[in-house]
């Protein structure tokens, strides 16, 4: 596998080696089945059970391949932190829930490595959103950058911000779509997994009417704690906004507008919640989309924008390290949520432990 990154994290008296793989572990058939499940929210129980196991098998195979390529043996690894594949995230439902698939018992047994998973459930059970969770790791890894106000932006499928005030206070929330709508639209129109470097979006023109329709969604007006997922921001959401315009919008123009939507909503949230911010460090797959990064800089001219490598971790490694760190926290019985971020009433030890034998 390409793109292996590593870091060291100290929890109590233990040091954990963290490594994350960047290649998708899914076969085309498994990926298509998951896309169908997420899109339709309908499947027989037998299909859900099968996918749960197959995702676990895919994660286990990816972990073993990573170990081989990195020259490690299973008995040298303390634990695997597996976030799982989110298929439903409904923090505002009654009762609220967040569902991740990928059988951690399968991962533990097949790799022979203790596996920690199900990180969101306890926060949700306590009344929190269960997301975003990465701000706790951002606080651990990037919260000691001096006394100036700064922030970390994770441009994954959903974009989320972690805000550090000059007093050391930490807030965080999901801004809205990151890459998910860009990937969904380019897949629909060009049958590509993603818009490499934002080149297709760059070829289009932002449609002002469509952008206004998108920005009118009430999610963008809400303050935190708040979180979202692909069950909200998805192809149906995009098509509904286009229909509101009442006329056809060129496919490339939709992509350009979706890029602008991500940049504009992140910038608006940062300006509203941390107006004194001087530096923004970006991680996640969206950091490699140069068109998106250009649009973000155009909205935040007074903010120094860089990759998280300036803070000590490569952008592509941050999320993998975050869930490895959460696994380390679970084994050390250290809380790994931030109540002000998720809305939970207290700090909580997160995750369920699955031993291999």
PyMOL commands that set and color helices and strands:
alter all, ss='L'
color gray80, all
select helices_A, chain A and resi 28-40+45-70+74-76+104-111+121-125+134-142+180-190+196-203+208-215+218-221+235-245+251-273+285-288+290-299+308-311+315-331+339-342
alter helices_A, ss='H'
color red, helices_A
select strands_A, chain A and resi 5-11+14-20+80-81+85-90+97-101+115-117+150-155+158-164+170-177+279-283+304-307+352-354
alter strands_A, ss='S'
color yellow, strands_A
deselect
rebuild
show_as cartoon
